[in-house]
């Protein structure tokens, strides 16, 4: 995901993880729905595996000897906007990024944990970067309720494959997702719902184009990681097999009129949003 700042957190990773979970626990007690996104969500989903505990380090997600995590990214509902603002500022004592919040507070808010030196980004109703990833607007009824304390696995995949200019850390995230989670066509807690991902991409040619290219880049990276001895043969085979399975769902999903109409123009016209233009 594209961040306001790509600096690793300075506190120990275990402390960052505990802070994040305590924040969500306190929010839940207030009736506020927050879900963790990004690399931390992927780590929490895969934490049942001992191998996952050091996978980001072995793959040098943010570089040798650096923490795997940057800011804390959270998904939320815009209907709870005022509750969240009060909770973050008054209850938790975080410093708001006033300019960004004033301009874009209906879509996104940002805060700083100045005591521990990391930022918190909260996205409302959807992730809005190269392409849109929606989770809905209604507390208690929409996609944030599919999992806790993180965004569900299918939306985590969409979060990563929507990036037009995907970078190394997001390629690593995709590899970890498919290393530890299989792809199925139903809603299951620890499986990626390939049918849902395919349905989203079947209505948006631009999203489909970037997503399928990114999945293929993730497979190429897995081969390199294997050659470098950073992952096992089984890890490599899991990534290859599961991404191929997801691509199969995507290929077989009937495309909509919107998809076919946009496909006629192809890459002759821009098919993604320029991220640099957002939130500046």
Secondary structure, 3 states (H helix, E strand, C coil): CCCCCCCCCCCCHHHHHHHHHHHHHHHHHCCCCEEECHHHHHHHHCCCCHHHHHHHHHCCCCCCCCCCCCCEEEEECHHHHHHHHHHHHHHCCCEECHHHHHHHCCCEEEEEECCCCEEEEEEECEEECCCEEECCCCCCCCHHHHCCCECCHHHHHHHHHCCCCCCHHHHHHHHHHHHHCCEECCCCCCCEEHHHHHHHHCCCHHHHHHHHHHHHHHHHHHHHHHHCCCCCHHHHHHHHHHHHHHHHHHHHCCCCHHHHHHHCCHHHCCCCCCHHHCCC
